[in-house]
Amino acid sequence: MMDLLEIILSTGFWAATIRIVSPLIFGTLGELICERAGVLNLGIEGIMTIGAMAGWMWVYQGGDLWGGVIFAATVGGIFGFLHAIFTVHLGLSQHVTGIGITLFGSSLSYFVYRMLLPSATTPPKIVPFQTYKIPYLSDLPVVGEAVFSQTPLTYLALLCVPLVWYMLQRTPIGLAVRMAGENPVAVEAQGINVLAVRTGAVVVGSALMAIGGAFITMSAFDAFFFGMINGRGWICVALVIFASWRPGKAFLGAMLFAGLEAFQVRAQQITGASIIPYQFYLMLPYILSIVAMVFMARKAKYPHALLVPFRRGERV
Amino acid sequence: MQIEPRANVSVIRAAFAPVSAVLVTMAICSILIVWAGAPVLEAWASMVKGAVGSRFALTETLTRSIPLMFTGLAIAVAFKSKFYNIGAEGQLYCGALAVTYFGTGMITLPPMLMVPFLMLVGAVAGGLILIVPVLLKTHLKVDEVVTTLLLNFVILLFVSFLIEGPWKDPMAMGWPQAASIIDEGVIPAMLAKGRLHYGFVFAVIAAILVWAFMRFTVWGYEIKAVGLNASAAAFSGISINTTIIRTAMISGGLAGLAGVSEVAGLKGYLTLDLSPGFGYTGIAVAMLAQLHPLAIIPAALFLSGIYVGSDSMSRAVNIPTYIADVIVGMSVLAILVSVMLSKYKIKWGK
């Protein structure tokens, strides 16, 4: 018992939590922006895979790291645009489109990876983002090492939380996005193009998801594996529901999640694999996501026009 | 841009939708083939040859279509009621788990009874695992897409635990696999040579039964009614929750049968690579069939041919086999558009 308490008190645990939370923040905020505008984006798993592959490949082919992040975001945005054409402009099923984007996006990533690296048996590596100690702040006790001694992409993730909150809650653009997800007819009455607002939200959200994927190959690891997103995208979808579509709560939810993940890795080492097989530890994040959704689903204040396509001049 | 419904959708237009979707998909994939530096026509020819060009190829395509028919039917029934069951992959493994549990010596029956018994327990297992997501949906309004997707990962890890731990076959020389199904439980082969087994016949019968069920029974009618307009269905006295739960049990059962046919018909034992994503490919099968149970048969055969053919395409012109998955994913998107265009017309400009 004392051992487990020691885990939570250790700086390493908190540093790991911040590291694990970064891709979840990108993914969850990206999904949140899409859903706030009224579009469920189930392409997230595929878009994160694309981001992971595209960003990594950019660097592997000789590009620089930030160029890779921008490239991943661009490719993610393009897939988001495809999603938007289907769901926003053509009004097709958001469920099926999202699954289609995920199937297409992940398979295309694997295809491109194999085509460019046909004979790679051991995954080739890149030099990923290095930790950057923020001057002065990193000298602080505990938080200095846990929060301010991370890679630049983690700082970007942490910055995105207040940024997305501010954009959604305090700017006219954010208001238009939120209204497009609550009452699109009213938005149209204001002379704002609902379809354009939703398209923009899905493109930006998808770009964020792709950066989340890129984090995994360019900051957390240094190589691209098949199936490496491993359901993280779906976990982000669950986190958005858990957070009641609020960026701040999304951050807290993601932190809770990442904390449990970091905790289980350490607990596994202490208790030893002999008592509980490792598969049960690996199941935890998925089961927790389901439990989190169950807890929040009843009082969830979901955007009213979520899943409802908007057609101009049509009564709802 | 304005979207208007067509006054009447002719049968020809409806039937043309999947054909045009496939053509568009192949056209776009041709760009990938050109990019890979391979001759396009030769590449597609090698795929066709690899899928149906020889007796061996043909039996392989038929064999591979069996799980796709079952998962395709599972998805089609569920989507008909707008219950988005994306967990066919996990339900398939649940069916496989049940077959392994009952079929590796625990119970011995004569073959005429053993195979139906295993199919029954597999179907029940596939349906049972869906109880959790469906009750969460009907009673707590938890979105079933995310729960069924997440359960896939949980189930796969559970299978991994069983075949690396308590169920590990000590005779398998260290490979993580479960014990073999006893001889009485093996679904017999259809031909003297090749891997094709009677699971194919069962799958076709299942498609016909599902079609008849949807077409002629009250339950089938209720499933369609809830999918078309849930509030209208509720108003006319149909219990939405009961219908969705029933749909989920049928859907999960069908997906479980895919696991039965793979373990008892093809592999003979449970491994972690039993299904290379049959549950997800089933979505493409169901969409290409436009959720029509009988159309599942050709749709499954087609995508099965793509998978089997992509292996020889990959060997012949050196293109990654992932091209098959790209075709599957893209066809889901293409069919969405082409079905829509068959029902609506788009007017450009104001």
Interface residues (C-beta under 8 A of the other chain):
Chain A: L42 G46 L82 F86 H89 L90 G91 L92 S93 H95 V96 T97 I99 G100 I101 T102 L103 F104 G105 S106 S107 L108 Y110 F111 R114 M115 P118 N230 G231 W234 I235 V237 A238 I241 P277 Q279 F280 L282 M283 Y286 I287 S289 I290 M293 V294 A297 R298 R311 R312
Chain B: M1 Q2 I3 L32 W35 A36 F79 Y84 I86 L136 L140 K141 V142 D143 V145 V146 T147 L149 L150 L151 F153 V154 L157 F158 S160 F161 E164 G165 Y280 I283 A284 M287 N318 I319 P320 Y322 I323 D325 V326 V328 G329 M330 V332 L333 L336 V337 M340
